[in-house]
Amino acid sequence: MTASRLIIWRHGETDWNLTGRFQGHHDIPLNAVGEQQARTAAPFLAEWEPTSIVSSDLARARGTAQALADITHLPVSVDERLREINVGDWVGRTILEIIEEDPSIGVRMRNGEDVRRSETGETSTEMGERIADALVDIAEAAEDGETVVVVTHGMAARIGSVFFVGGTYVDTRLLGGVRNCAWIVIDTGRDGVWRIRQYNVHV
């Protein structure tokens, strides 16, 4: 058994999004704008007639998922594998602060290297594989033909979606970032191949 569609939904805005600070696994809640973004987007996602909702365990994702649960009356399941990339010691810092401290990080990123987010964090590939594994399990746990909404984070949504459909880190660099409360639609046809059909949809 497997779902026929996954909708990967990024959480709403947080205060750290506004200031460009790495959140990683730090549990930052939605701000008032983020809560409103989730309430505004939820009816559009409900039109897809989802049969289940699975969320990252972090508050900003769970709060976003709850907006959809409130109007669909579906329970929210939690999977901590859907967390954002682990940025380790970079939590709370901006990329400008990090590059000022070590300019080589900026050079390596611009050259396309999959830079580890601090010595205690993940690479994009490690996170992409983690998210893709979670998406496989979520899809296979659903009944045939079902639609599952998966609530996660910005890099997790972009990179995890690409890895799920068979792409690599290099492929992820061809896509822009996913906006707060935007979503990605991935579905599978008669050939059983998962494809990204819509990307960065928002209201």
C-alpha positions as CSV (number, residue, x, y, z in Angstrom):
1,M,0.0,0.0,0.0
2,T,1.2,3.5,-0.7
3,A,-0.1,7.1,-0.9
4,S,-0.6,8.6,-4.3
5,R,0.3,12.1,-3.2
6,L,2.4,13.9,-0.6
7,I,2.0,17.6,0.1
8,I,5.2,18.9,1.8
9,W,4.2,22.1,3.7
10,R,6.7,24.4,5.3
11,H,5.8,26.0,8.6
12,G,4.8,29.6,9.1
13,E,7.0,32.5,10.0
14,T,9.0,32.7,13.3
15,D,10.9,35.6,14.8
16,W,14.1,34.0,13.9
17,N,13.1,33.7,10.3
18,L,12.7,37.5,10.3
19,T,16.2,38.0,11.6
20,G,17.8,35.3,9.4
21,R,19.0,33.2,12.4
22,F,19.6,29.5,12.0
23,Q,17.0,27.6,13.9
24,G,17.9,24.0,13.2
25,H,16.5,21.7,15.9
26,H,16.0,24.6,18.3
27,D,12.3,24.8,19.2
28,I,11.2,28.3,18.1
29,P,7.4,28.8,18.0
30,L,5.4,30.6,15.3
31,N,5.0,34.3,15.7
32,A,1.6,36.0,15.1
33,V,2.2,36.4,11.4
34,G,3.2,32.7,11.1
35,E,0.0,31.6,12.9
36,Q,-2.1,33.7,10.5
37,Q,-0.2,32.3,7.5
38,A,-1.1,28.8,8.6
39,R,-4.7,29.7,9.1
40,T,-4.8,31.3,5.6
41,A,-3.1,28.4,3.8
42,A,-5.0,25.6,5.6
43,P,-8.2,25.8,3.6
44,F,-6.3,25.6,0.3
45,L,-4.5,22.4,1.5
46,A,-7.9,21.1,2.7
47,E,-9.1,21.2,-0.9
48,W,-6.7,18.4,-1.6
49,E,-8.8,16.2,0.7
50,P,-5.9,14.9,2.8
51,T,-6.4,11.7,4.7
52,S,-3.6,12.2,7.2
53,I,-1.3,14.8,8.6
54,V,2.3,14.1,9.7
55,S,4.5,16.8,11.3
56,S,7.9,17.5,12.6
57,D,7.9,17.4,16.3
58,L,9.1,21.0,16.6
59,A,6.6,23.6,17.7
60,R,6.7,25.8,14.6
61,A,5.7,22.8,12.5
62,R,3.2,21.4,14.9
63,G,1.5,24.8,15.2
64,T,1.2,25.0,11.4
65,A,-0.1,21.4,11.2
66,Q,-2.8,22.2,13.8
67,A,-4.3,24.9,11.6
68,L,-5.1,22.2,9.0
69,A,-6.2,19.7,11.7
70,D,-8.7,22.3,13.1
71,I,-10.6,22.4,9.8
72,T,-10.2,18.8,8.6
73,H,-10.6,17.2,12.0
74,L,-7.7,14.9,11.3
75,P,-5.2,14.0,14.0
76,V,-1.6,15.1,13.7
77,S,1.0,12.4,13.9
78,V,4.6,13.4,14.8
79,D,7.9,12.2,13.3
80,E,11.1,13.8,14.6
81,R,12.9,12.8,11.4
82,L,11.1,15.7,9.7
83,R,13.1,18.2,11.7
84,E,15.1,20.9,9.9
85,I,18.8,20.4,9.2
86,N,20.8,20.1,12.5
87,V,23.0,23.2,12.5
88,G,24.7,22.3,15.8
89,D,26.7,25.3,17.1
90,W,25.3,27.6,14.5
91,V,21.9,27.8,16.3
92,G,20.9,31.4,16.8
93,R,23.5,32.8,14.5
94,T,23.2,34.4,11.0
95,I,25.2,33.2,8.0
96,L,26.9,36.6,7.8
97,E,28.2,36.2,11.4
98,I,29.5,32.7,10.5
99,I,31.2,33.8,7.3
100,E,32.7,36.8,9.0
101,E,34.3,34.4,11.5
102,D,35.4,32.0,8.9
103,P,35.3,33.4,5.3
104,S,36.2,30.0,3.8
105,I,32.7,28.8,4.6
106,G,31.2,31.3,2.3
107,V,33.7,30.4,-0.5
108,R,33.0,26.7,-0.1
109,M,29.2,27.3,-0.2
110,R,29.5,29.5,-3.3
111,N,31.6,26.8,-5.0
112,G,28.8,24.3,-4.4
113,E,30.3,22.3,-1.6
114,D,27.8,20.5,0.8
115,V,29.2,22.3,3.9
116,R,28.5,20.8,7.3
117,R,26.5,23.1,9.5
118,S,29.2,23.4,12.2
119,E,31.2,20.5,13.5
120,T,28.2,19.2,15.5
121,G,25.6,19.7,12.7
122,E,24.5,17.9,9.5
123,T,25.3,18.2,5.8
124,S,22.5,18.8,3.4
125,T,22.9,15.3,2.1
126,E,22.6,13.8,5.5
127,M,19.4,15.7,6.1
128,G,18.1,15.0,2.7
129,E,18.5,11.2,3.2
130,R,16.9,11.5,6.6
131,I,13.8,13.3,5.3
132,A,13.5,11.1,2.2
133,D,13.6,8.0,4.5
134,A,10.8,9.5,6.5
135,L,8.8,10.3,3.4
136,V,9.1,6.8,2.1
137,D,7.8,5.4,5.4
138,I,5.0,7.9,5.5
139,A,3.9,7.1,2.0
140,E,4.0,3.4,2.5
141,A,2.0,3.6,5.7
142,A,-0.9,5.2,3.9
143,E,-3.6,3.4,2.0
144,D,-3.5,3.2,-1.8
145,G,-4.6,6.5,-3.4
146,E,-4.4,8.6,-0.2
147,T,-3.1,12.2,0.1
148,V,-0.8,12.9,3.1
149,V,0.2,16.4,4.2
150,V,3.7,16.4,5.7
151,V,4.6,19.5,7.7
152,T,8.3,20.3,7.9
153,H,10.9,23.1,7.5
154,G,12.4,25.1,4.7
155,M,15.6,23.2,3.8
156,A,14.0,20.0,4.9
157,A,11.1,20.5,2.4
158,R,13.3,21.6,-0.6
159,I,16.1,19.1,-0.1
160,G,14.1,16.2,1.3
161,S,11.6,16.4,-1.6
162,V,14.4,16.2,-4.2
163,F,16.1,13.3,-2.5
164,F,12.7,11.5,-2.2
165,V,12.2,11.6,-6.0
166,G,15.7,10.3,-6.6
167,G,17.7,13.6,-6.9
168,T,21.0,14.6,-5.4
169,Y,22.4,17.5,-3.5
170,V,23.5,19.0,-6.9
171,D,19.9,18.9,-8.1
172,T,18.7,20.8,-5.0
173,R,20.8,23.8,-6.0
174,L,18.6,24.3,-9.0
175,L,15.6,25.2,-6.8
176,G,15.0,28.3,-4.8
177,G,14.1,28.3,-1.1
178,V,10.6,27.3,0.0
179,R,8.7,30.3,1.5
180,N,7.1,30.3,4.9
181,C,3.8,28.3,4.7
182,A,4.4,27.4,1.0
183,W,4.0,23.8,-0.1
184,I,5.3,21.2,-2.6
185,V,3.1,18.6,-4.3
186,I,4.6,15.3,-5.1
187,D,2.6,12.5,-6.7
188,T,3.0,9.2,-8.4
189,G,1.4,8.1,-11.7
190,R,0.6,4.7,-13.1
191,D,4.2,4.0,-13.7
192,G,4.8,4.3,-9.9
193,V,7.4,7.0,-10.3
194,W,7.2,9.9,-7.8
195,R,7.5,13.4,-9.4
196,I,7.4,16.9,-8.1
197,R,4.3,18.4,-9.7
198,Q,4.1,21.8,-7.9
199,Y,6.8,23.7,-6.1
200,N,6.7,26.6,-3.6
201,V,2.9,27.1,-3.9
202,H,1.7,29.9,-1.6
203,V,-1.2,32.2,-0.9
